[in-house]
Amino acid sequence: MANILLSMTILIVVQFVWILALQYQINQLTAAAEIREIRITNLEQSEKKQNSILYSTYSTIWDLQKQWNDLNFRVLENSWKLGN
């Protein structure tokens, strides 16, 4: 009878330790998941900033190209007027 009680006590202690170990791992995984969520949010914000910068750059280049084409047209127009 004493052996059965000792075995049951050891089994209960082992299960308790195992449950504590599993709870510790769950807490670590939860923390890791939260960190990854924060990183994903930061990456999404960086992506939005980069897209905004790219759009702004594209608009600036488009405006410069338009101004350059207008300037070339005026130069050609003036050259043609001087030739006549």
Contacts in CASP RR format, 6 or more apart in sequence:
PFRMAT RR
TARGET T0000
AUTHOR 0000-0000-0000
METHOD contacts of the structure
MODEL  1
MANILLSMTILIVVQFVWILALQYQINQLTAAAEIREIRITNLEQSEKKQ
NSILYSTYSTIWDLQKQWNDLNFRVLENSWKLGN
END
